[in-house]
Amino acid sequence: PPCGLRRPYIERLAIIMIDMRHLPADVLYKIYLEATGPPSNPRSWPKVHLDSIPLVLSRVCRSWRLAMLSYTPAWSCFCVHDVKVTTLRLLATWLERSNTSNICFFAKLRANDRTRRASERRFSPVARHFWAILKALLNEQHRWECAIFRVNGLNNVGSSGMFNMPNLRLLDFGIQ
């Protein structure tokens, strides 16, 4: 807007922001559901990433943060696509904020670094982060409701002992 109209324009925006900060939690939950899509579609689940919808909504203001932190469905379905240290930390955040709710996830991961020689691949940072992410997810296997894995570069899954997945409805494991 022209210089003379900026002040009223800014004041109107400020009023809108104040009103948005005082939305009831149930309205905020509906905004979250509209932004992510149906929870039955794994492609609509938020990625475990700094710019994901649950984290962005929780940064708007204090009341939105408190509402999002208490809304466990926002943290109970997610996608893991990166094999990085930050992904592992964020995954821990998701698992903590989902509380004791069942979880649904889609994990699309690389198990090793193809740029390294075969003898070095299992010790690469990519391989270490892959196994750390897998271990974090396996530690919560008793809460798995839907688990979808797509893994590149994994030769042998092996066995980690007994599995405890009483809530599991879907397990889909694809190795590429």
Salt bridges, closest charged atoms under 4 A:
GLU11 OE2 - ARG7 NE 3.22
ASP113 OD2 - ARG116 NE 3.59
GLU120 OE2 - ARG117 NH2 2.89
GLU140 OE1 - HIS142 NE2 3.99
GLU140 OE1 - ARG143 NE 2.83
GLU145 OE2 - ARG169 NE 3.00
ASP172 OD2 - ARG150 NH2 3.03
